[in-house]
Amino acid sequence: MLSPRQEECLERTPTRFPRLPIERMNKNIDKRLDNIEERLKLLETSLEARIQKEVQQQIAISNQEFMQKDKINEVS
């Protein structure tokens, strides 16, 4: 339960305003979001390239192992 003083405070309009105008704050937020999105795209591209390289290496290793087994079977 609120005291009469607390209720009085809640009924008053705020007297403090943000230091930055809302438009400027929104621009700052937009810039930060754009920066985050750009960094995320770079990370995604880098990760995709690393995964693709790893998959290609694993395929090459599997092909080499298959070829070696095939040669062994030919000799036998």
LOTORLO-119508 format. One record per atom (N, C-alpha, C): residue number from 1; residue in three letters; atom name; x, y, z. Coordinates in steps of 0.001 Angstrom, whole numbers, plus 500000, padded with zeros to 6 digits. Atoms other than C-alpha are relative to their C-alpha. Layout:
LOTORLO-119508
+------+------+------+--------+--------+--------+
: resi : resn : name :     c1 :     c2 :     c3 :
+------+------+------+--------+--------+--------+
:  NUM :  ALA :   CA :      X :      Y :      Z :
...
+------+------+------+--------+--------+--------+
This chain:
LOTORLO-119508
+------+------+------+--------+--------+--------+
: resi : resn : name :     c1 :     c2 :     c3 :
+------+------+------+--------+--------+--------+
:    1 :  MET :    N : 500840 : 498826 : 500000 :
:    1 :  MET :   CA : 500000 : 500000 : 500000 :
:    1 :  MET :    C : 500892 : 501246 : 500000 :
:    2 :  LEU :    N : 499205 : 498790 : 500125 :
:    2 :  LEU :   CA : 501317 : 503420 : 499056 :
:    2 :  LEU :    C : 499586 : 501035 : 501033 :
:    3 :  SER :    N : 500289 : 498896 : 499080 :
:    3 :  SER :   CA : 501612 : 506300 : 501442 :
:    3 :  SER :    C : 499417 : 501164 : 499201 :
:    4 :  PRO :    N : 500527 : 498826 : 500718 :
:    4 :  PRO :   CA : 499833 : 509575 : 500600 :
:    4 :  PRO :    C : 501099 : 500746 : 499243 :
:    5 :  ARG :    N : 498873 : 499317 : 500656 :
:    5 :  ARG :   CA : 503249 : 511058 : 499747 :
:    5 :  ARG :    C : 500396 : 499281 : 498714 :
:    6 :  GLN :    N : 499653 : 500788 : 501184 :
:    6 :  GLN :   CA : 504039 : 508216 : 497321 :
:    6 :  GLN :    C : 498940 : 500170 : 498913 :
:    7 :  GLU :    N : 501079 : 499809 : 500971 :
:    7 :  GLU :   CA : 500647 : 508561 : 495656 :
:    7 :  GLU :    C : 500089 : 501380 : 499362 :
:    8 :  GLU :    N : 499853 : 498635 : 500517 :
:    8 :  GLU :   CA : 501207 : 512295 : 495300 :
:    8 :  GLU :    C : 501125 : 500066 : 498974 :
:    9 :  CYS :    N : 498859 : 500018 : 500929 :
:    9 :  CYS :   CA : 504563 : 511656 : 493623 :
:    9 :  CYS :    C : 499618 : 499335 : 498679 :
:   10 :  LEU :    N : 500405 : 500713 : 501215 :
:   10 :  LEU :   CA : 502995 : 509220 : 491169 :
:   10 :  LEU :    C : 499048 : 500832 : 499150 :
:   11 :  GLU :    N : 500977 : 499193 : 500731 :
:   11 :  GLU :   CA : 500303 : 511707 : 490204 :
:   11 :  GLU :    C : 500658 : 501177 : 499280 :
:   12 :  ARG :    N : 499324 : 498863 : 500631 :
:   12 :  ARG :   CA : 502789 : 514453 : 489294 :
:   12 :  ARG :    C : 500641 : 499590 : 498676 :
:   13 :  THR :    N : 499311 : 500277 : 501267 :
:   13 :  THR :   CA : 504182 : 514712 : 485790 :
:   13 :  THR :    C : 501504 : 500073 : 500232 :
:   14 :  PRO :    N : 498546 : 499985 : 499815 :
:   14 :  PRO :   CA : 507906 : 514049 : 485435 :
:   14 :  PRO :    C : 500568 : 501397 : 499733 :
:   15 :  THR :    N : 499368 : 498688 : 500176 :
:   15 :  THR :   CA : 510096 : 517116 : 485772 :
:   15 :  THR :    C : 501363 : 499875 : 499344 :
:   16 :  ARG :    N : 498696 : 500206 : 500642 :
:   16 :  ARG :   CA : 513324 : 515611 : 484470 :
:   16 :  ARG :    C : 499791 : 499465 : 498597 :
:   17 :  PHE :    N : 500063 : 500452 : 501379 :
:   17 :  PHE :   CA : 513855 : 515110 : 480770 :
:   17 :  PHE :    C : 501342 : 499379 : 499634 :
:   18 :  PRO :    N : 498723 : 500601 : 500415 :
:   18 :  PRO :   CA : 516455 : 512978 : 479040 :
:   18 :  PRO :    C : 500954 : 501077 : 499484 :
:   19 :  ARG :    N : 498979 : 499052 : 500466 :
:   19 :  ARG :   CA : 519697 : 514729 : 478203 :
:   19 :  ARG :    C : 499997 : 500132 : 498487 :
:   20 :  LEU :    N : 500012 : 499983 : 501455 :
:   20 :  LEU :   CA : 519406 : 513788 : 474556 :
:   20 :  LEU :    C : 498562 : 499987 : 499494 :
:   21 :  PRO :    N : 501347 : 500074 : 500579 :
:   21 :  PRO :   CA : 516340 : 514449 : 472431 :
:   21 :  PRO :    C : 499730 : 498592 : 499477 :
:   22 :  ILE :    N : 500397 : 501350 : 500429 :
:   22 :  ILE :   CA : 514426 : 511332 : 471474 :
:   22 :  ILE :    C : 500521 : 499687 : 498596 :
:   23 :  GLU :    N : 499549 : 500249 : 501370 :
:   23 :  GLU :   CA : 515313 : 511727 : 467785 :
:   23 :  GLU :    C : 501481 : 499633 : 499970 :
:   24 :  ARG :    N : 498563 : 500285 : 499960 :
:   24 :  ARG :   CA : 519010 : 511791 : 468576 :
:   24 :  ARG :    C : 500264 : 498638 : 500637 :
:   25 :  MET :    N : 499852 : 501314 : 499363 :
:   25 :  MET :   CA : 518680 : 508796 : 470890 :
:   25 :  MET :    C : 499653 : 498900 : 499012 :
:   26 :  ASN :    N : 500395 : 501002 : 500988 :
:   26 :  ASN :   CA : 516863 : 506906 : 468129 :
:   26 :  ASN :    C : 501071 : 499824 : 498931 :
:   27 :  LYS :    N : 498925 : 500100 : 500994 :
:   27 :  LYS :   CA : 519625 : 507743 : 465633 :
:   27 :  LYS :    C : 501177 : 499221 : 500563 :
:   28 :  ASN :    N : 498902 : 500733 : 499376 :
:   28 :  ASN :   CA : 522241 : 506486 : 468086 :
:   28 :  ASN :    C : 499678 : 498513 : 500078 :
:   29 :  ILE :    N : 500409 : 501406 : 499923 :
:   29 :  ILE :   CA : 520283 : 503287 : 468602 :
:   29 :  ILE :    C : 500050 : 499371 : 498611 :
:   30 :  ASP :    N : 499974 : 500513 : 501374 :
:   30 :  ASP :   CA : 519859 : 502875 : 464837 :
:   30 :  ASP :    C : 501423 : 499748 : 499533 :
:   31 :  LYS :    N : 498594 : 500185 : 500382 :
:   31 :  LYS :   CA : 523594 : 503354 : 464290 :
:   31 :  LYS :    C : 500585 : 498768 : 500672 :
:   32 :  ARG :    N : 499479 : 501163 : 499277 :
:   32 :  ARG :   CA : 524411 : 500788 : 466970 :
:   32 :  ARG :    C : 499434 : 498707 : 499424 :
:   33 :  LEU :    N : 500611 : 501195 : 500592 :
:   33 :  LEU :   CA : 521939 : 498304 : 465490 :
:   33 :  LEU :    C : 500599 : 499699 : 498632 :
:   34 :  ASP :    N : 499369 : 500205 : 501308 :
:   34 :  ASP :   CA : 523383 : 498841 : 462004 :
:   34 :  ASP :    C : 501390 : 499401 : 500157 :
:   35 :  ASN :    N : 498661 : 500510 : 499741 :
:   35 :  ASN :   CA : 526860 : 498227 : 463400 :
:   35 :  ASN :    C : 499937 : 498531 : 500423 :
:   36 :  ILE :    N : 500154 : 501391 : 499535 :
:   36 :  ILE :   CA : 525715 : 495050 : 465150 :
:   36 :  ILE :    C : 499609 : 499096 : 498838 :
:   37 :  GLU :    N : 500425 : 500798 : 501150 :
:   37 :  GLU :   CA : 523971 : 493812 : 461998 :
:   37 :  GLU :    C : 501164 : 499753 : 499039 :
:   38 :  GLU :    N : 498846 : 500152 : 500893 :
:   38 :  GLU :   CA : 527098 : 494433 : 459914 :
:   38 :  GLU :    C : 501001 : 498995 : 500571 :
:   39 :  ARG :    N : 499080 : 500946 : 499361 :
:   39 :  ARG :   CA : 529287 : 492584 : 462420 :
:   39 :  ARG :    C : 499446 : 498585 : 499931 :
:   40 :  LEU :    N : 500610 : 501316 : 500071 :
:   40 :  LEU :   CA : 526815 : 489704 : 462461 :
:   40 :  LEU :    C : 500131 : 499412 : 498599 :
:   41 :  LYS :    N : 499843 : 500475 : 501373 :
:   41 :  LYS :   CA : 526893 : 489465 : 458658 :
:   41 :  LYS :    C : 501429 : 499528 : 499748 :
:   42 :  LEU :    N : 498600 : 500393 : 500174 :
:   42 :  LEU :   CA : 530699 : 489372 : 458715 :
:   42 :  LEU :    C : 500295 : 498682 : 500708 :
:   43 :  LEU :    N : 499793 : 501251 : 499263 :
:   43 :  LEU :   CA : 530670 : 486655 : 461364 :
:   43 :  LEU :    C : 499350 : 498824 : 499280 :
:   44 :  GLU :    N : 500693 : 501071 : 500718 :
:   44 :  GLU :   CA : 528112 : 484616 : 459420 :
:   44 :  GLU :    C : 500779 : 499589 : 498759 :
:   45 :  THR :    N : 499236 : 500288 : 501213 :
:   45 :  THR :   CA : 530142 : 484899 : 456216 :
:   45 :  THR :    C : 501273 : 499233 : 500343 :
:   46 :  SER :    N : 498768 : 500657 : 499578 :
:   46 :  SER :   CA : 533331 : 483928 : 458010 :
:   46 :  SER :    C : 499726 : 498568 : 500454 :
:   47 :  LEU :    N : 500343 : 501334 : 499501 :
:   47 :  LEU :   CA : 531660 : 480985 : 459735 :
:   47 :  LEU :    C : 499609 : 499067 : 498862 :
:   48 :  GLU :    N : 500391 : 500821 : 501146 :
:   48 :  GLU :   CA : 530092 : 479736 : 456512 :
:   48 :  GLU :    C : 501214 : 499569 : 499195 :
:   49 :  ALA :    N : 498782 : 500333 : 500746 :
:   49 :  ALA :   CA : 533477 : 479878 : 454773 :
:   49 :  ALA :    C : 500808 : 498936 : 500734 :
:   50 :  ARG :    N : 499250 : 500992 : 499216 :
:   50 :  ARG :   CA : 535139 : 477970 : 457611 :
:   50 :  ARG :    C : 499328 : 498634 : 499955 :
:   51 :  ILE :    N : 500728 : 501274 : 500061 :
:   51 :  ILE :   CA : 532412 : 475309 : 457587 :
:   51 :  ILE :    C : 500182 : 499360 : 498630 :
:   52 :  GLN :    N : 499841 : 500533 : 501349 :
:   52 :  GLN :   CA : 532617 : 474941 : 453814 :
:   52 :  GLN :    C : 501406 : 499439 : 499798 :
:   53 :  LYS :    N : 498626 : 500483 : 500117 :
:   53 :  LYS :   CA : 536410 : 474588 : 453983 :
:   53 :  LYS :    C : 500171 : 498678 : 500739 :
:   54 :  GLU :    N : 499897 : 501236 : 499202 :
:   54 :  GLU :   CA : 536135 : 471952 : 456724 :
:   54 :  GLU :    C : 499290 : 498840 : 499306 :
:   55 :  VAL :    N : 500740 : 501051 : 500703 :
:   55 :  VAL :   CA : 533521 : 469991 : 454770 :
:   55 :  VAL :    C : 500801 : 499517 : 498793 :
:   56 :  GLN :    N : 499200 : 500386 : 501163 :
:   56 :  GLN :   CA : 535686 : 470047 : 451653 :
:   56 :  GLN :    C : 501214 : 499175 : 500409 :
:   57 :  GLN :    N : 498855 : 500773 : 499511 :
:   57 :  GLN :   CA : 538684 : 468814 : 453663 :
:   57 :  GLN :    C : 499563 : 498597 : 500400 :
:   58 :  GLN :    N : 500486 : 501318 : 499587 :
:   58 :  GLN :   CA : 536633 : 465988 : 455146 :
:   58 :  GLN :    C : 499634 : 499143 : 498792 :
:   59 :  ILE :    N : 500325 : 500740 : 501230 :
:   59 :  ILE :   CA : 535367 : 465011 : 451697 :
:   59 :  ILE :    C : 501273 : 499509 : 499334 :
:   60 :  ALA :    N : 498724 : 500394 : 500607 :
:   60 :  ALA :   CA : 538939 : 464979 : 450373 :
:   60 :  ALA :    C : 500627 : 498845 : 500772 :
:   61 :  ILE :    N : 499448 : 501088 : 499171 :
:   61 :  ILE :   CA : 540080 : 462796 : 453287 :
:   61 :  ILE :    C : 499229 : 498712 : 499750 :
:   62 :  SER :    N : 500820 : 501192 : 500252 :
:   62 :  SER :   CA : 537159 : 460408 : 452742 :
:   62 :  SER :    C : 500296 : 499404 : 498629 :
:   63 :  ASN :    N : 499677 : 500490 : 501342 :
:   63 :  ASN :   CA : 537950 : 460192 : 449037 :
:   63 :  ASN :    C : 501355 : 499301 : 499973 :
:   64 :  GLN :    N : 498678 : 500635 : 499940 :
:   64 :  GLN :   CA : 541602 : 459425 : 449783 :
:   64 :  GLN :    C : 499909 : 498642 : 500679 :
:   65 :  GLU :    N : 500155 : 501283 : 499296 :
:   65 :  GLU :   CA : 540616 : 456705 : 452254 :
:   65 :  GLU :    C : 499289 : 498984 : 499116 :
:   66 :  PHE :    N : 500726 : 500889 : 500895 :
:   66 :  PHE :   CA : 538190 : 455241 : 449738 :
:   66 :  PHE :    C : 500925 : 499472 : 498904 :
:   67 :  MET :    N : 499070 : 500401 : 501060 :
:   67 :  MET :   CA : 540860 : 455214 : 447026 :
:   67 :  MET :    C : 501015 : 498995 : 500535 :
:   68 :  GLN :    N : 499028 : 500927 : 499416 :
:   68 :  GLN :   CA : 543338 : 453508 : 449370 :
:   68 :  GLN :    C : 499367 : 498632 : 500227 :
:   69 :  LYS :    N : 500691 : 501277 : 499785 :
:   69 :  LYS :   CA : 540800 : 450828 : 450311 :
:   69 :  LYS :    C : 499752 : 499300 : 498666 :
:   70 :  ASP :    N : 500250 : 500579 : 501317 :
:   70 :  ASP :   CA : 539957 : 450332 : 446660 :
:   70 :  ASP :    C : 501275 : 499388 : 499423 :
:   71 :  LYS :    N : 498714 : 500547 : 500474 :
:   71 :  LYS :   CA : 543673 : 449842 : 445799 :
:   71 :  LYS :    C : 500346 : 498723 : 500740 :
:   72 :  ILE :    N : 499713 : 501203 : 499203 :
:   72 :  ILE :   CA : 544045 : 447345 : 448647 :
:   72 :  ILE :    C : 499141 : 498840 : 499494 :
:   73 :  ASN :    N : 500901 : 501047 : 500492 :
:   73 :  ASN :   CA : 541039 : 445399 : 447354 :
:   73 :  ASN :    C : 500426 : 499498 : 498624 :
:   74 :  GLU :    N : 499534 : 500405 : 501314 :
:   74 :  GLU :   CA : 542494 : 445369 : 443824 :
:   74 :  GLU :    C : 501199 : 499066 : 500102 :
:   75 :  VAL :    N : 498801 : 500810 : 499832 :
:   75 :  VAL :   CA : 545776 : 443891 : 445072 :
:   75 :  VAL :    C : 499641 : 498633 : 500573 :
:   76 :  SER :    N : 500366 : 501266 : 499349 :
:   76 :  SER :   CA : 544043 : 441212 : 447131 :
:   76 :  SER :    C : 499397 : 499002 : 499092 :
+------+------+------+--------+--------+--------+
